């Protein structure tokens, strides 16, 4: 079962699955909203993340090693044409292990990885900073996809105050 979402750090931070048309993380809102209150609490997100990550823990030791990560991460989309390319799952596993400061044994604790993923998705989507993700926040187009970069003028250009 592919991990969802474990994207490994990229040049701009963690990458997550994309939401069709919105450019943001994909969320199975109904499956995660266990109490049906219309919001995803940190506890609900942690339960989902820990459960999905635990499914990849084939030896049941509470951590994911490189082989478990490679097996769980998506591989080349068109393997017949990617036969000479490096395995993207292996590259992503190596980046994730390095980013998470894997133990000397080359493993990442499931709880630490789940916490990282919950922090990433909360930072990306909890726009009202109430500690939960509403259905509206989960489906809203992220600021970076709307063209807002949080600096400069409305056109996305930096102002030059030097005169």
DSSP file (Angstrom, degrees, kcal/mol; ACC not computed):
  #  RESIDUE AA STRUCTURE BP1 BP2  ACC     N-H-->O    O-->H-N    N-H-->O    O-->H-N    TCO  KAPPA ALPHA  PHI   PSI    X-CA   Y-CA   Z-CA
    1    1 A X              0   0    0      0, 0.0     3,-0.1     0, 0.0     2,-0.0   0.000 360.0 360.0 360.0 123.9    0.0    0.0    0.0
    2    2 A X        -     0   0    0      1,-0.1    71,-0.2    71,-0.0     2,-0.1  -0.367 360.0-108.7 -64.8 142.8    1.6    3.3   -1.0
    3    3 A X    >   -     0   0    0     69,-1.3     3,-0.6    66,-0.2     2,-0.4  -0.435  33.0-127.5 -69.0 146.0    2.1    5.8    1.9
    4    4 A X  T 3  S-     0   0    0      1,-0.3    48,-0.1    45,-0.1    49,-0.1  -0.941  84.2  -3.1-141.5 116.7   -0.2    8.8    1.8
    5    5 A X  T 3  S+     0   0    0     -2,-0.4     2,-0.5    10,-0.1    -1,-0.3   0.492  84.8 130.6 -99.8 124.7    1.2   11.4    2.0
    6    6 A X    <   +     0   0    0     -3,-0.6    -3,-0.1     1,-0.1    10,-0.1  -0.903  16.8 152.7-127.4 102.3    4.9   10.8    2.3
    7    7 A X        -     0   0    0     -2,-0.5     9,-0.1     8,-0.5    -1,-0.1   0.534  42.8-131.5-110.9  -7.5    6.7   12.9   -0.2
    8    8 A X        -     0   0    0      7,-0.1     7,-1.5    87,-0.1     2,-0.2   0.231  43.8 -56.9  69.8 154.6   10.0   13.6    1.3
    9    9 A X  E     -A   14   0A   0      5,-0.2     5,-0.3    83,-0.2     2,-0.2  -0.438  57.4-174.0 -71.6 139.5   11.5   17.0    1.5
   10   10 A X  E >   -A   13   0A   0      3,-2.7     3,-1.7    -2,-0.2    -1,-0.0  -0.497  49.0 -74.5-116.2-170.2   11.8   18.8   -1.8
   11   11 A X  T 3  S+     0   0    0      1,-0.3     3,-0.1    -2,-0.2    -2,-0.1   0.774 135.4  36.5 -61.2 -25.5   13.4   22.1   -2.6
   12   12 A X  T 3  S-     0   0    0      1,-0.5    -1,-0.3     0, 0.0     2,-0.2   0.141 126.7 -88.3-112.8  18.3   10.5   24.0   -1.0
   13   13 A X  E <  S+A   10   0A   0     -3,-1.7    -3,-2.7     2,-0.0    -1,-0.5  -0.671  83.2   0.7 108.0-164.8    9.9   21.6    1.9
   14   14 A X  E     -A    9   0A   0     -5,-0.3     2,-0.4    -2,-0.2    -5,-0.2  -0.263  62.6-144.2 -63.0 141.8    7.7   18.5    2.1
   15   15 A X        -     0   0    0     -7,-1.5    -8,-0.5     3,-0.0     2,-0.3  -0.875  19.5-175.3-104.1 140.5    5.8   17.4   -1.0
   16   16 A X        -     0   0    0     -2,-0.4   -12,-0.0    -9,-0.1   -10,-0.0  -0.834  38.1 -74.5-127.4 167.7    2.3   15.9   -0.6
   17   17 A X        -     0   0    0     -2,-0.3     9,-0.5     9,-0.2     2,-0.3  -0.247  57.5-111.1 -58.0 149.9   -0.2   14.4   -3.0
   18   18 A X  B     -B   25   0B   0      7,-0.2     2,-0.5    -3,-0.0     7,-0.2  -0.599  14.3-131.6 -92.1 149.0   -1.9   17.0   -5.1
   19   19 A X    >>  -     0   0    0      5,-2.1     3,-2.1    -2,-0.3     4,-2.0  -0.850  40.5-102.6 -92.7 124.3   -5.5   18.0   -4.9
   20   20 A X  T 34 S-     0   0    0     -2,-0.5    -1,-0.1     1,-0.3     4,-0.0  -0.227 100.7  -4.1 -53.4 123.6   -7.1   18.0   -8.4
   21   21 A X  T 34 S+     0   0    0      1,-0.1    -1,-0.3     2,-0.0   120,-0.0   0.261 127.3  70.2  82.6 -13.5   -7.4   21.6   -9.6
   22   22 A X  T <4 S-     0   0    0     -3,-2.1   120,-0.6     2,-0.2    -2,-0.2   0.675  86.9-136.5-111.6 -21.2   -6.2   23.1   -6.4
   23   23 A X     <  +     0   0    0     -4,-2.0     2,-0.1     1,-0.3    -3,-0.1   0.572  68.3 104.3  77.9   8.4   -2.5   22.2   -6.3
   24   24 A X  S    S-     0   0    0     -5,-0.3    -5,-2.1     1,-0.2    -1,-0.3  -0.427  80.0 -54.8-112.0-173.2   -2.6   21.3   -2.6
   25   25 A X  B     -B   18   0B   0     -7,-0.2     2,-0.5    -2,-0.1    -7,-0.2  -0.278  50.1-124.0 -63.2 147.4   -2.6   18.1   -0.5
   26   26 A X        -     0   0    0     -9,-0.5     2,-0.4    -7,-0.1    -9,-0.2  -0.811  31.0-170.5 -91.4 131.5   -5.3   15.5   -1.2
   27   27 A X        -     0   0    0     -2,-0.5     2,-1.5   111,-0.1     3,-0.2  -0.990  28.1-145.9-130.5 130.5   -7.4   14.6    1.8
   28   28 A X     >  +     0   0    0     -2,-0.4     4,-1.6     1,-0.2     3,-0.4  -0.653  31.7 178.3 -87.6  77.3   -9.9   11.8    2.3
   29   29 A X  H  > S+     0   0    0     -2,-1.5     4,-2.6     1,-0.2     3,-0.3   0.874  70.5  49.8 -55.2 -49.6  -11.9   14.0    4.6
   30   30 A X  H  4 S+     0   0    0      1,-0.2    -1,-0.2     2,-0.2     6,-0.1   0.873 111.3  49.5 -62.0 -37.8  -14.8   11.6    5.3
   31   31 A X  H  4 S+     0   0    0     -3,-0.4    -1,-0.2     1,-0.2    -2,-0.2   0.812 116.4  41.7 -71.5 -28.8  -12.5    8.8    6.2
   32   32 A X  H  < S+     0   0    0     -4,-1.6     2,-2.3    -3,-0.3    -2,-0.2   0.814  92.8  82.6 -88.4 -32.7  -10.4   10.9    8.6
   33   33 A X    ><  +     0   0    0     -4,-2.6     3,-1.0    -5,-0.2    -1,-0.2  -0.463  57.1 170.7 -75.2  76.6  -13.3   12.9   10.3
   34   34 A X  T 3  S+     0   0    0     -2,-2.3    -1,-0.2     1,-0.3     6,-0.1   0.824  73.9  43.1 -61.8 -36.5  -14.0   10.1   12.8
   35   35 A X  T 3  S-     0   0    0      4,-0.2    -1,-0.3    -3,-0.2    -2,-0.1   0.492 103.0-129.4 -92.5  -1.7  -16.5   12.0   14.9
   36   36 A X    <   +     0   0    0     -3,-1.0    -2,-0.1    -6,-0.1     4,-0.1   0.751  64.3 134.4  66.4  25.8  -18.3   13.6   11.9
   37   37 A X  S    S-     0   0    0      2,-0.3    -1,-0.1     1,-0.0     3,-0.1   0.449  75.8-110.7 -88.4   1.8  -18.0   17.2   13.3
   38   38 A X  S    S+     0   0    0      1,-0.2    97,-1.1    -5,-0.1     2,-0.3   0.584  89.5  87.1  83.3   9.4  -16.9   18.6    9.9
   39   39 A X  E    S-C  134   0C   0     95,-0.2     2,-0.8    96,-0.1    -2,-0.3  -0.994  72.1-130.8-140.4 147.0  -13.3   19.3   11.1
   40   40 A X  E     -C  133   0C   0     93,-2.8    93,-1.9    -2,-0.3    -7,-0.1  -0.864  28.1-157.9 -99.9 109.7  -10.1   17.3   11.2
   41   41 A X  E  >  -C  132   0C   0     -2,-0.8     4,-2.4    91,-0.2     5,-0.2  -0.340  31.4-107.0 -79.4 165.8   -8.6   17.6   14.6
   42   42 A X  H  > S+     0   0    0     89,-0.6     4,-2.8     1,-0.2     5,-0.2   0.898 122.2  54.0 -57.9 -40.9   -4.9   16.9   15.3
   43   43 A X  H  > S+     0   0    0      2,-0.2     4,-2.4     1,-0.2    -1,-0.2   0.916 108.8  47.4 -61.7 -44.0   -5.9   13.7   17.0
   44   44 A X  H  > S+     0   0    0      2,-0.2     4,-2.2     1,-0.2    -1,-0.2   0.908 113.6  48.2 -63.9 -41.3   -7.8   12.5   13.9
   45   45 A X  H  X S+     0   0    0     -4,-2.4     4,-2.8     2,-0.2    -2,-0.2   0.913 112.2  48.8 -65.2 -42.2   -4.9   13.4   11.6
   46   46 A X  H  X S+     0   0    0     -4,-2.8     4,-3.0     2,-0.2     5,-0.3   0.897 109.8  52.2 -64.0 -40.7   -2.4   11.6   13.9
   47   47 A X  H  X S+     0   0    0     -4,-2.4     4,-2.2    -5,-0.2    -1,-0.2   0.931 113.1  44.4 -61.0 -45.7   -4.6    8.5   14.0
   48   48 A X  H  X S+     0   0    0     -4,-2.2     4,-2.6     2,-0.2     5,-0.2   0.942 115.7  46.8 -63.5 -48.1   -4.8    8.4   10.2
   49   49 A X  H  X S+     0   0    0     -4,-2.8     4,-2.6     1,-0.2     5,-0.2   0.931 114.0  46.9 -62.4 -46.6   -1.1    9.1    9.7
   50   50 A X  H  X S+     0   0    0     -4,-3.0     4,-2.5     1,-0.2    -1,-0.2   0.903 113.5  49.4 -63.3 -41.3    0.0    6.5   12.3
   51   51 A X  H  X S+     0   0    0     -4,-2.2     4,-1.3    -5,-0.3    -2,-0.2   0.928 113.5  44.7 -63.4 -45.8   -2.4    3.9   10.9
   52   52 A X  H  X S+     0   0    0     -4,-2.6     4,-0.5     1,-0.2    -2,-0.2   0.909 116.2  46.2 -67.0 -41.5   -1.3    4.4    7.3
   53   53 A X  H >X S+     0   0    0     -4,-2.6     3,-1.1    -5,-0.2     4,-0.5   0.877 107.8  57.2 -68.6 -37.0    2.4    4.5    8.2
   54   54 A X  H >< S+     0   0    0     -4,-2.5     3,-1.0     1,-0.3    -1,-0.2   0.816  96.5  64.4 -63.0 -29.8    2.0    1.4   10.4
   55   55 A X  H 3< S+     0   0    0     -4,-1.3    -1,-0.3     1,-0.3    -2,-0.2   0.784 101.7  50.0 -63.9 -25.9    0.7   -0.5    7.4
   56   56 A X  H << S+     0   0    0     -3,-1.1     2,-1.9    -4,-0.5    -1,-0.3   0.589  84.6  95.6 -86.5 -11.3    4.1   -0.1    5.8
   57   57 A X    X<  +     0   0    0     -3,-1.0     3,-1.3    -4,-0.5     5,-0.1  -0.557  51.0 173.6 -81.5  80.2    5.9   -1.4    8.9
   58   58 A X  T 3  S+     0   0    0     -2,-1.9    -1,-0.2     1,-0.3     6,-0.1   0.743  75.1  46.0 -67.3 -25.0    6.2   -4.9    7.7
   59   59 A X  T 3  S-     0   0    0      4,-0.2    -1,-0.3    -3,-0.1    -2,-0.1   0.462 103.3-129.6 -97.7   0.3    8.4   -6.1   10.6
   60   60 A X    <   +     0   0    0     -3,-1.3    -2,-0.1    -6,-0.2    -3,-0.0   0.752  65.1 132.0  66.2  27.9    6.2   -4.5   13.2
   61   61 A X  S    S-     0   0    0      2,-0.4    -1,-0.1     1,-0.0     3,-0.1   0.401  77.2-110.3 -93.6   4.5    9.1   -2.7   15.0
   62   62 A X  S    S+     0   0    0      1,-0.3    48,-2.4    -5,-0.1    49,-0.4   0.593  90.4  80.6  81.2   9.9    7.4    0.7   15.2
   63   63 A X  E    S-D  109   0D   0     46,-0.3     2,-0.5    47,-0.1    -2,-0.4  -0.941  72.8-125.9-142.2 162.4    9.8    2.3   12.7
   64   64 A X  E     -D  108   0D   0     44,-2.9    44,-2.2    -2,-0.3     2,-0.2  -0.959  23.0-164.1-114.3 125.7   10.3    2.4    8.9
   65   65 A X  E  >  -D  107   0D   0     -2,-0.5     4,-2.5    42,-0.2     5,-0.2  -0.458  40.6 -91.4 -96.9 176.8   13.6    1.4    7.4
   66   66 A X  H  > S+     0   0    0     40,-0.7     4,-3.0     1,-0.2     5,-0.2   0.905 125.1  50.6 -56.6 -46.6   14.8    2.1    3.9
   67   67 A X  H  > S+     0   0    0      1,-0.2     4,-2.2     2,-0.2    -1,-0.2   0.897 111.4  48.3 -61.6 -40.4   13.4   -1.2    2.4
   68   68 A X  H  > S+     0   0    0      2,-0.2     4,-1.5     1,-0.2    -1,-0.2   0.902 113.3  48.1 -66.5 -40.3   10.0   -0.6    4.0
   69   69 A X  H  X S+     0   0    0     -4,-2.5     4,-2.5     2,-0.2    -2,-0.2   0.937 111.1  49.6 -64.2 -46.4   10.0    3.0    2.7
   70   70 A X  H  < S+     0   0    0     -4,-3.0    -2,-0.2     1,-0.2    -1,-0.2   0.909 111.5  49.8 -60.2 -41.9   11.0    2.0   -0.8
   71   71 A X  H  < S+     0   0    0     -4,-2.2    -1,-0.2    -5,-0.2    -2,-0.2   0.828 116.7  41.6 -66.2 -30.7    8.3   -0.7   -0.9
   72   72 A X  H  < S+     0   0    0     -4,-1.5   -69,-1.3    -3,-0.2    -2,-0.2   0.759  98.3  83.1 -90.7 -26.3    5.6    1.8    0.2
   73   73 A X  S  < S-     0   0    0     -4,-2.5    16,-0.1   -71,-0.2   -66,-0.1  -0.488  91.0 -96.7 -80.0 148.9    6.5    4.9   -1.8
   74   74 A X        -     0   0    0    -71,-0.2    -1,-0.1    -2,-0.2     3,-0.1  -0.343  40.0-153.5 -63.1 142.7    5.3    5.2   -5.4
   75   75 A X        -     0   0    0      1,-0.3    -1,-0.1    13,-0.1    12,-0.0  -0.151  46.6 -36.1 -98.2-163.1    7.8    4.1   -8.1
   76   76 A X        -     0   0    0      1,-0.1     3,-0.5    -2,-0.1    -1,-0.3  -0.306  50.0-139.2 -59.5 139.4    8.1    5.2  -11.7
   77   77 A X  S    S+     0   0    0      1,-0.3     2,-0.5    -3,-0.1    -1,-0.1   0.865  99.5  28.9 -69.3 -35.9    4.8    5.9  -13.4
   78   78 A X  S >> S-     0   0    0      1,-0.1     3,-1.4     2,-0.0     4,-0.9  -0.741  72.9-179.9-126.8  82.7    5.8    4.3  -16.6
   79   79 A X  G >4 S+     0   0    0     -3,-0.5     3,-0.5    -2,-0.5    -1,-0.1   0.794  76.4  62.4 -58.9 -32.3    8.4    1.6  -15.6
   80   80 A X  G 34 S+     0   0    0      1,-0.2     3,-0.4     2,-0.2    -1,-0.3   0.839 111.9  37.9 -64.6 -31.5    9.0    0.4  -19.2
   81   81 A X  G <4 S+     0   0    0     -3,-1.4    -1,-0.2     1,-0.2     3,-0.2   0.526 113.7  57.2 -94.4  -6.7   10.3    3.9  -20.2
   82   82 A X    X<  +     0   0    0     -4,-0.9     3,-0.8    -3,-0.5    -1,-0.2   0.086  66.5 118.6-108.5  21.6   12.1    4.5  -16.8
   83   83 A X  T 3  S+     0   0    0     -3,-0.4    -1,-0.2     1,-0.3    -2,-0.1   0.720  81.3  39.0 -67.2 -21.1   14.3    1.4  -16.9
   84   84 A X  T 3  S+     0   0    0     -3,-0.2    -1,-0.3     2,-0.1     2,-0.1   0.526  98.2  94.2-103.5  -8.3   17.6    3.4  -16.9
   85   85 A X  S <  S-     0   0    0     -3,-0.8    -9,-0.1     1,-0.1     3,-0.0  -0.457  87.2 -94.8 -81.8 154.7   16.5    6.1  -14.5
   86   86 A X        -     0   0    0     -2,-0.1     2,-0.6     1,-0.1    -1,-0.1  -0.357  49.7 -96.5 -61.7 150.5   17.2    6.0  -10.8
   87   87 A X     >  -     0   0    0      1,-0.2     4,-2.2    -3,-0.1     3,-0.2  -0.599  30.5-153.2 -70.7 115.3   14.3    4.5   -8.8
   88   88 A X  H  > S+     0   0    0     -2,-0.6     4,-2.7     1,-0.2     5,-0.2   0.840  93.8  56.7 -63.0 -31.3   12.4    7.6   -7.5
   89   89 A X  H  > S+     0   0    0      2,-0.2     4,-2.5     1,-0.2    -1,-0.2   0.915 108.3  46.9 -65.4 -41.1   11.1    5.6   -4.5
   90   90 A X  H  > S+     0   0    0     -3,-0.2     4,-2.4     2,-0.2    -2,-0.2   0.911 113.3  48.6 -66.0 -41.6   14.6    4.8   -3.4
   91   91 A X  H  X S+     0   0    0     -4,-2.2     4,-2.3     2,-0.2    -2,-0.2   0.912 113.1  47.3 -63.9 -42.5   15.7    8.5   -3.9
   92   92 A X  H  X S+     0   0    0     -4,-2.7     4,-2.7     2,-0.2    -2,-0.2   0.897 110.9  52.0 -66.2 -40.2   12.7    9.7   -1.9
   93   93 A X  H  X S+     0   0    0     -4,-2.5     4,-2.7     2,-0.2    -2,-0.2   0.929 110.5  48.1 -61.5 -45.0   13.4    7.2    0.8
   94   94 A X  H  X S+     0   0    0     -4,-2.4     4,-2.3     2,-0.2    -2,-0.2   0.912 113.0  47.8 -62.3 -43.1   17.0    8.3    1.1
   95   95 A X  H  X S+     0   0    0     -4,-2.3     4,-3.0     2,-0.2    -2,-0.2   0.913 113.2  48.4 -63.8 -42.3   16.0   12.0    1.2
   96   96 A X  H  X S+     0   0    0     -4,-2.7     4,-2.5     2,-0.2    -2,-0.2   0.917 110.8  49.9 -65.4 -44.0   13.3   11.3    3.9
   97   97 A X  H  <>S+     0   0    0     -4,-2.7     5,-2.7     2,-0.2     4,-0.4   0.922 115.3  44.0 -59.9 -44.3   15.8    9.2    6.0
   98   98 A X  H ><5S+     0   0    0     -4,-2.3     3,-1.1     3,-0.2    -2,-0.2   0.930 114.0  49.4 -66.5 -45.6   18.3   12.0    5.8
   99   99 A X  H 3<5S+     0   0    0     -4,-3.0    -2,-0.2     1,-0.3    -1,-0.2   0.880 112.6  47.3 -61.9 -40.0   15.8   14.8    6.4
  100  100 A X  T 3<5S-     0   0    0     -4,-2.5    -1,-0.3    -5,-0.2    -2,-0.2   0.466 112.1-118.7 -82.7  -1.5   14.3   13.0    9.5
  101  101 A X  T < 5 -     0   0    0     -3,-1.1    -3,-0.2    -4,-0.4    -2,-0.1   0.966  37.3-145.1  63.3  51.3   17.7   12.3   10.9
  102  102 A X      < -     0   0    0     -5,-2.7     6,-0.2    -6,-0.1    -1,-0.1  -0.038  19.6 -97.7 -50.1 150.1   17.3    8.6   10.8
  103  103 A X    >   -     0   0    0      4,-2.2     3,-2.8     1,-0.1     4,-0.1  -0.075  41.1 -93.8 -61.9 169.5   18.8    6.6   13.5
  104  104 A X  T 3  S+     0   0    0      1,-0.3    -1,-0.1     2,-0.1    -2,-0.1   0.798 129.7  60.1 -56.7 -27.5   22.2    4.9   13.1
  105  105 A X  T 3  S-     0   0    0      2,-0.1    -1,-0.3     1,-0.0    -2,-0.1   0.463 119.9-112.8 -79.4  -0.9   20.2    1.8   12.0
  106  106 A X  S <  S+     0   0    0     -3,-2.8   -40,-0.7     1,-0.3     2,-0.3   0.892  72.8 130.1  73.1  40.0   18.7    3.8    9.2
  107  107 A X  E     -D   65   0D   0    -42,-0.2    -4,-2.2    -4,-0.1     2,-0.4  -0.911  47.7-147.9-128.0 153.6   15.1    3.9   10.6
  108  108 A X  E     -D   64   0D   0    -44,-2.2   -44,-2.9    -2,-0.3     2,-0.1  -0.983  27.4-119.3-118.8 128.9   12.5    6.5   11.2
  109  109 A X  E  >  -D   63   0D   0     -2,-0.4     4,-2.3   -46,-0.3   -46,-0.3  -0.448  17.4-133.7 -64.7 137.3   10.1    6.1   14.1
  110  110 A X  H  > S+     0   0    0    -48,-2.4     4,-2.8     1,-0.2     5,-0.2   0.897 105.2  52.7 -60.8 -41.8    6.5    6.0   12.9
  111  111 A X  H  > S+     0   0    0    -49,-0.4     4,-2.4     1,-0.2    -1,-0.2   0.901 109.7  48.6 -63.3 -40.1    5.3    8.5   15.5
  112  112 A X  H  > S+     0   0    0      2,-0.2     4,-2.1     1,-0.2    -1,-0.2   0.910 114.0  45.8 -65.8 -41.7    8.0   11.0   14.5
  113  113 A X  H  X S+     0   0    0     -4,-2.3     4,-2.3     2,-0.2    -2,-0.2   0.898 112.4  50.8 -68.7 -39.7    7.1   10.7   10.8
  114  114 A X  H  X S+     0   0    0     -4,-2.8     4,-2.6     2,-0.2    -2,-0.2   0.916 110.1  50.5 -61.8 -42.7    3.4   10.9   11.6
  115  115 A X  H  X S+     0   0    0     -4,-2.4     4,-2.6     1,-0.2    -2,-0.2   0.905 109.5  51.3 -61.5 -42.2    4.0   14.0   13.6
  116  116 A X  H  X S+     0   0    0     -4,-2.1     4,-2.3     1,-0.2    -1,-0.2   0.920 111.6  46.6 -59.9 -45.5    6.0   15.5   10.7
  117  117 A X  H  X S+     0   0    0     -4,-2.3     4,-2.5     2,-0.2     5,-0.2   0.900 112.4  49.0 -67.3 -40.7    3.2   14.8    8.3
  118  118 A X  H  X S+     0   0    0     -4,-2.6     4,-2.4     1,-0.2     5,-0.2   0.923 112.0  49.5 -64.9 -43.0    0.5   16.2   10.6
  119  119 A X  H  X S+     0   0    0     -4,-2.6     4,-2.5    -5,-0.2    -2,-0.2   0.914 112.1  49.2 -60.1 -42.4    2.6   19.4   11.1
  120  120 A X  H  X S+     0   0    0     -4,-2.3     4,-1.9     2,-0.2    -2,-0.2   0.924 113.9  43.2 -65.4 -45.2    3.1   19.8    7.4
  121  121 A X  H  X S+     0   0    0     -4,-2.5     4,-2.0     2,-0.2     5,-0.3   0.868 114.6  50.4 -72.6 -33.9   -0.6   19.4    6.4
  122  122 A X  H  X S+     0   0    0     -4,-2.4     4,-2.5    -5,-0.2    -2,-0.2   0.927 110.9  48.9 -66.6 -44.1   -1.7   21.6    9.3
  123  123 A X  H  < S+     0   0    0     -4,-2.5    -2,-0.2    -5,-0.2    -1,-0.2   0.870 115.2  45.9 -61.8 -36.3    0.7   24.3    8.3
  124  124 A X  H  < S+     0   0    0     -4,-1.9    -1,-0.2    -5,-0.2    -2,-0.2   0.833 128.6  19.5 -75.9 -32.8   -0.4   24.1    4.7
  125  125 A X  H  < S+     0   0    0     -4,-2.0     2,-2.4    -5,-0.1     3,-0.2   0.714  92.0  91.0-117.1 -23.9   -4.2   24.1    5.3
  126  126 A X    ><  +     0   0    0     -4,-2.5     3,-1.2    -5,-0.3     5,-0.1  -0.442  45.7 162.4 -79.0  74.6   -5.2   25.4    8.7
  127  127 A X  T 3  S+     0   0    0     -2,-2.4    -1,-0.2     1,-0.3     6,-0.1   0.737  71.6  49.6 -71.2 -23.7   -5.6   29.0    7.5
  128  128 A X  T 3  S-     0   0    0      4,-0.2    -1,-0.3    -3,-0.2    -2,-0.1   0.437 102.7-133.4 -94.4   1.6   -7.6   30.2   10.5
  129  129 A X    <   +     0   0    0     -3,-1.2    -2,-0.1    -7,-0.2     4,-0.1   0.828  62.3 134.6  54.6  39.5   -5.1   28.6   12.9
  130  130 A X  S    S-     0   0    0      2,-0.4    -1,-0.1     0, 0.0     3,-0.1   0.375  77.8-107.4 -96.9   4.5   -7.7   27.0   15.1
  131  131 A X  S    S+     0   0    0      1,-0.3   -89,-0.6    -5,-0.1     2,-0.3   0.530  92.5  79.9  85.1   5.8   -5.8   23.7   15.3
  132  132 A X  E    S-C   41   0C   0    -91,-0.2     2,-0.6   -10,-0.1    -2,-0.4  -0.947  73.9-126.1-139.8 159.9   -8.2   21.9   13.0
  133  133 A X  E     -C   40   0C   0    -93,-1.9   -93,-2.8    -2,-0.3    -7,-0.1  -0.942  25.2-154.5-111.2 118.3   -8.8   21.6    9.2
  134  134 A X  E  >  -C   39   0C   0     -2,-0.6     4,-2.4   -95,-0.2   -95,-0.2  -0.369  31.5-106.7 -81.8 166.9  -12.3   22.4    8.1
  135  135 A X  H  > S+     0   0    0    -97,-1.1     4,-1.4     1,-0.2     5,-0.1   0.899 123.0  52.6 -59.4 -40.4  -13.9   21.0    4.9
  136  136 A X  H  > S+     0   0    0      1,-0.2     4,-1.1     2,-0.2     3,-0.2   0.912 110.2  46.8 -63.8 -42.1  -13.5   24.5    3.4
  137  137 A X  H  4 S+     0   0    0      1,-0.2     3,-0.2     2,-0.2    -1,-0.2   0.884 109.7  54.9 -65.8 -37.2   -9.8   24.7    4.3
  138  138 A X  H  < S+     0   0    0     -4,-2.4    -1,-0.2     1,-0.2    -2,-0.2   0.790 117.4  34.8 -67.2 -27.7   -9.2   21.1    2.9
  139  139 A X  H  < S+     0   0    0     -4,-1.4    -1,-0.2    -3,-0.2    -2,-0.2   0.490  92.5 111.3-106.8  -4.8  -10.7   22.1   -0.5
  140  140 A X  S  < S-     0   0    0     -4,-1.1     2,-0.4    -3,-0.2  -116,-0.1  -0.357  77.6-105.9 -69.9 149.8   -9.5   25.7   -0.8
  141  141 A X        -     0   0    0      1,-0.1  -118,-0.1  -118,-0.1    -1,-0.1  -0.639  43.4-113.6 -73.3 125.3   -6.9   26.6   -3.3
  142  142 A X    >>  -     0   0    0   -120,-0.6     4,-1.1    -2,-0.4     3,-0.9  -0.188  21.7-112.7 -60.8 155.1   -3.6   27.2   -1.4
  143  143 A X  H >>>S+     0   0    0      1,-0.3     5,-1.7     2,-0.2     3,-0.6   0.868 116.6  56.2 -56.7 -40.0   -2.2   30.7   -1.4
  144  144 A X  H 345S+     0   0    0      1,-0.3     3,-0.4     2,-0.2    -1,-0.3   0.810 106.7  50.4 -66.2 -26.8    0.8   29.7   -3.5
  145  145 A X  H <45S+     0   0    0     -3,-0.9    -1,-0.3     1,-0.2    -2,-0.2   0.697 105.3  57.2 -81.4 -19.2   -1.6   28.4   -6.2
  146  146 A X  H <<5S-     0   0    0     -4,-1.1    -1,-0.2    -3,-0.6    -2,-0.2   0.523 121.1-106.3 -86.6  -5.8   -3.5   31.7   -6.2
  147  147 A X  T  <5S+     0   0    0     -4,-0.5     2,-0.4    -3,-0.4    -3,-0.2   0.385  76.3 135.3  98.0  -4.2   -0.4   33.6   -7.0
  148  148 A X      < +     0   0    0     -5,-1.7    -1,-0.3     1,-0.1    -2,-0.2  -0.664  23.9 173.0 -80.7 129.1    0.1   35.1   -3.5
  149  149 A X        -     0   0    0     -2,-0.4    -1,-0.1     2,-0.3     3,-0.1   0.388  46.1-119.5-115.2  -0.4    3.7   34.9   -2.4
  150  150 A X  S    S+     0   0    0      1,-0.1     2,-0.3    -7,-0.1    -2,-0.1   0.603  84.5  68.5  75.1  11.9    3.3   37.0    0.8
  151  151 A X  S    S+     0   0    0      2,-0.2    -2,-0.3     3,-0.0    -1,-0.1  -0.986  79.9  20.0-153.7 160.7    5.7   39.7   -0.2
  152  152 A X  S    S-     0   0    0     -2,-0.3     6,-0.3    -3,-0.1     2,-0.1  -0.280  96.0 -37.4  77.9-165.5    6.1   42.5   -2.7
  153  153 A X  S >  S-     0   0    0      4,-2.7     3,-2.3     1,-0.1    -2,-0.2  -0.204  71.9 -83.2 -88.4-177.5    3.3   44.1   -4.6
  154  154 A X  T 3  S+     0   0    0      1,-0.3    -1,-0.1     2,-0.1    -2,-0.0   0.722 126.5  61.3 -61.7 -22.0    0.1   42.5   -6.0
  155  155 A X  T 3  S-     0   0    0      2,-0.1    -1,-0.3    -7,-0.0     3,-0.1   0.426 118.1-109.2 -85.3   2.1    2.0   41.5   -9.1
  156  156 A X  S <  S+     0   0    0     -3,-2.3     2,-0.3     1,-0.3    -2,-0.1   0.581  76.7 132.1  83.7   9.2    4.4   39.3   -7.1
  157  157 A X        -     0   0    0      1,-0.0    -4,-2.7    -4,-0.0    -1,-0.3  -0.731  59.8-115.5 -96.3 143.6    7.3   41.7   -7.6
  158  158 A X        -     0   0    0     -2,-0.3     2,-0.3    -6,-0.3    -1,-0.0  -0.520  28.0-122.9 -73.5 141.9    9.5   42.8   -4.8
  159  159 A X        -     0   0    0     -2,-0.2     2,-0.7     2,-0.0    -7,-0.1  -0.641  15.2-141.5 -80.7 143.4    9.5   46.5   -4.0
  160  160 A X    >   +     0   0    0     -2,-0.3     3,-0.7     1,-0.1    -1,-0.0  -0.898  21.0 178.1-109.1 103.3   12.8   48.2   -4.1
  161  161 A X  T 3   +     0   0    0     -2,-0.7    -1,-0.1     1,-0.2    -2,-0.0   0.344  59.5  93.2 -87.6   7.2   12.9   50.7   -1.3
  162  162 A X  T 3         0   0    0      1,-0.1    -1,-0.2     0, 0.0    -2,-0.0   0.598 360.0 360.0 -78.0  -9.7   16.5   51.8   -2.0
  163  163 A X    <         0   0    0     -3,-0.7    -2,-0.1     0, 0.0    -1,-0.1   0.455 360.0 360.0 102.6 360.0   15.2   54.6   -4.2
